[in-house]
Amino acid sequence: MKLQILGTGCANCKRLTENTKAAVELLGVDAEIEKVEDIREIVKFRVLSTPALVVDGKVVLAGRIPSAQEIAPLLKA
């Protein structure tokens, strides 16, 4: 599973990264987590607000920072 965190490196982006890592640990799944900070790459996902979480190329949330418990079901889908 490939997870991408879209954001310019702000505090909210870092919190989403940490919560995503916690969700991965919670589920015990094997995942690659990549931070995408290049605005040109972020625009390619058509995201209007950051941070955003992408699972295997699909944007599953944007513009908020869910808890690890909220992220976990998104990783199962």
C-alpha positions as CSV (number, residue, x, y, z in Angstrom):
1,M,0.0,0.0,0.0
2,K,1.3,3.4,-0.9
3,L,0.3,6.4,1.2
4,Q,1.1,9.9,0.3
5,I,0.7,13.0,2.5
6,L,0.1,16.1,0.4
7,G,1.1,19.4,2.0
8,T,3.8,22.0,2.0
9,G,5.4,20.9,5.3
10,C,3.2,22.9,7.7
11,A,2.4,21.8,11.2
12,N,-0.9,20.3,10.1
13,C,0.8,18.2,7.4
14,K,3.2,16.9,10.0
15,R,0.3,16.0,12.3
16,L,-1.5,14.1,9.5
17,T,1.8,12.2,8.8
18,E,2.1,11.2,12.5
19,N,-1.6,10.2,12.7
20,T,-1.3,8.2,9.5
21,K,1.8,6.4,10.8
22,A,-0.2,5.6,14.0
23,A,-3.1,4.2,11.9
24,V,-0.7,2.0,9.9
25,E,0.7,0.7,13.2
26,L,-2.8,0.2,14.6
27,L,-3.8,-2.0,11.6
28,G,-0.4,-3.7,11.3
29,V,-0.4,-3.2,7.6
30,D,2.7,-2.9,5.3
31,A,2.7,0.6,3.9
32,E,5.1,3.1,2.3
33,I,4.4,6.6,3.4
34,E,5.6,9.4,1.2
35,K,5.4,13.2,1.9
36,V,4.6,15.3,-1.2
37,E,5.6,18.9,-0.6
38,D,6.1,20.1,-4.2
39,I,3.1,22.3,-5.0
40,R,3.2,21.2,-8.6
41,E,2.8,17.6,-7.6
42,I,0.0,18.4,-5.1
43,V,-1.9,20.3,-7.8
44,K,-1.9,17.1,-10.0
45,F,-4.1,15.5,-7.4
46,R,-6.7,18.3,-7.8
47,V,-6.7,18.9,-4.0
48,L,-8.1,22.3,-3.0
49,S,-6.9,22.3,0.6
50,T,-4.1,20.6,2.5
51,P,-3.1,18.5,4.2
52,A,-4.5,15.6,2.2
53,L,-4.1,11.8,2.3
54,V,-3.8,9.7,-0.8
55,V,-4.1,5.9,-0.7
56,D,-2.8,4.0,-3.7
57,G,-3.2,7.1,-5.9
58,K,-6.7,8.1,-4.7
59,V,-7.4,11.1,-2.5
60,V,-9.4,9.9,0.5
61,L,-9.4,13.1,2.6
62,A,-8.3,16.7,2.4
63,G,-8.3,19.8,4.4
64,R,-8.5,18.3,7.9
65,I,-6.5,16.3,10.4
66,P,-8.4,13.1,11.5
67,S,-7.2,10.9,14.3
68,A,-5.5,7.6,13.7
69,Q,-8.8,5.9,14.6
70,E,-10.5,7.9,11.8
71,I,-7.8,7.2,9.3
72,A,-7.7,3.4,9.9
73,P,-11.0,2.6,8.1
74,L,-9.7,4.6,5.1
75,L,-6.7,2.3,4.8
76,K,-8.9,-0.9,4.8
77,A,-11.1,0.2,1.9
